[in-house]
């Protein structure tokens, strides 16, 4: 699952490597490519994890929470 998310994020940040992307964009792109919500897919692997918590477990990703409470993700 982490490899899939890294590939999607690499494509989303191709124009500006190292930039942060809202996790909602990552989820939307996953849904577009695989036809199911990211949260549903995560529950198959980590039933008790929410999307941001799952991303925190991925060593290839960095998670950031803005002052407004929005989550962003980038490649490590």
C-alpha positions in Angstrom: 0.0 0.0 0.0 2.8 2.4 0.8 4.5 1.8 -2.6 1.2 2.7 -4.3 0.8 5.9 -2.3 4.5 6.8 -3.0 3.9 6.3 -6.7 0.8 8.5 -6.7 2.5 11.2 -4.7 5.5 11.1 -7.0 3.2 11.8 -9.9 1.3 14.5 -8.0 4.6 16.3 -7.1 6.4 15.7 -10.4 6.4 19.4 -11.3 7.8 20.4 -7.8 9.5 17.6 -6.0 9.5 17.8 -2.3 6.3 19.8 -2.1 3.5 19.0 0.2 0.1 17.9 -1.2 -3.2 17.9 0.7 -4.0 14.3 1.8 -7.4 14.8 0.2 -5.7 15.1 -3.2 -3.8 11.9 -2.5 -7.1 10.2 -1.6 -8.9 11.5 -4.6 -6.2 10.3 -7.0 -6.2 6.9 -5.3 -10.0 6.7 -5.8 -9.6 7.8 -9.5 -7.0 5.1 -10.2 -8.3 2.2 -8.2 -12.1 2.8 -8.0 -12.4 2.7 -4.2 -11.9 5.2 -1.4 -8.5 5.2 0.2 -10.1 4.8 3.6 -11.7 1.5 2.5 -8.4 0.2 1.2 -6.6 1.2 4.4 -9.1 -0.7 6.5 -8.2 -3.9 4.7 -4.6 -3.6 5.9 -5.0 -1.6 9.2 -8.6 -1.9 10.4 -8.1 0.5 13.3 -6.2 3.2 11.5 -7.5 6.5 10.0 -6.0 7.9 6.8 -3.6 10.4 8.6 -2.5 7.8 11.1 -1.8 5.3 8.4 0.3 7.8 6.5 2.3 8.5 9.7 3.3 4.8 9.7 4.7 5.0 6.1 8.5 5.6 6.3 8.6 7.0 2.8 6.1 9.8 3.6 6.2 12.9 5.7 3.0 14.2 7.2 2.3 17.9 8.1 -0.7 19.5 9.8 -1.3 23.1 9.1 -2.4 25.7 11.7 -5.9 25.4 10.2 -5.9 21.7 10.9 -5.5 20.5 7.3 -3.2 17.5 6.7 -0.5 17.5 4.0 1.9 14.8 2.8 5.2 14.7 0.9 7.8 12.2 0.1 10.6 11.7 2.7 
